[in-house]
Amino acid sequence: MHVANPLTAAVLCAVLLASAACSRPQPPDKDQPPEPQANTELREAIQQPIDQAKAADAAAREAAEAQRAAIEAATGD
């Protein structure tokens, strides 16, 4: 087959490329799980102050309960 017009050949190539780009990608292999994409360093950097705040809250609650118990023991209530 001989294409007489270079414009026709360019359009034909563009159509072929566009149709190839529209094909679905192959699904990943189900036997092998995907590799994790995010680094855990950022997650750990965010989680560390949250964990510290939870620990400080627990310590403050324990101290308040101990103080409350000491006051009740001193006043005899």
C-alpha positions in Angstrom: 0.0 0.0 0.0 1.4 3.4 -1.0 0.3 6.5 0.8 0.3 9.4 -1.6 -0.2 12.2 0.7 2.2 12.8 3.7 -0.6 14.5 5.6 -2.6 11.3 5.3 0.3 9.3 6.6 0.7 11.7 9.6 -3.0 11.5 10.4 -2.8 7.7 10.2 0.1 7.6 12.5 -1.6 9.9 15.0 -4.7 7.7 14.9 -2.7 4.6 15.5 -0.8 6.2 18.4 -4.0 7.5 20.0 -5.6 4.1 19.8 -2.5 2.4 21.3 -2.5 4.9 24.1 -6.2 4.1 24.9 -5.6 0.5 25.6 -5.9 -0.7 29.2 -2.7 -1.5 31.2 -2.1 -5.0 32.3 -3.4 -5.7 35.8 -0.8 -6.4 38.5 0.1 -9.9 39.4 -2.1 -11.0 42.3 0.5 -13.4 43.7 3.0 -10.7 44.5 1.8 -7.7 46.6 2.8 -4.2 45.3 5.8 -2.6 46.8 5.1 0.2 49.3 5.5 3.6 47.7 5.7 5.9 50.6 8.6 6.2 53.0 7.7 5.6 56.6 10.0 8.4 57.8 7.4 11.0 57.1 4.6 8.9 58.8 6.9 8.4 61.8 7.8 12.1 62.0 4.1 12.9 62.1 3.1 10.1 64.5 5.9 10.8 67.1 4.5 14.0 68.6 1.0 12.4 68.6 2.3 9.5 70.6 4.2 11.9 73.0 1.0 13.9 73.5 -1.0 10.7 74.3 1.7 9.7 76.8 1.7 13.1 78.4 -2.1 13.1 78.6 -2.1 9.6 80.3 0.6 10.8 82.8 -1.4 14.0 83.6 -4.6 11.9 84.2 -2.7 9.5 86.5 -1.2 12.4 88.4 -4.7 14.1 88.8 -6.2 10.8 90.0 -3.4 10.4 92.5 -3.8 14.0 93.7 -7.6 13.5 94.0 -7.0 10.3 96.0 -4.6 12.1 98.3 -7.0 15.0 98.9 -9.8 12.6 99.7 -7.6 10.6 102.1 -6.5 13.9 103.9 -10.0 15.3 104.2 -11.6 11.9 105.1 -14.3 12.1 102.4 
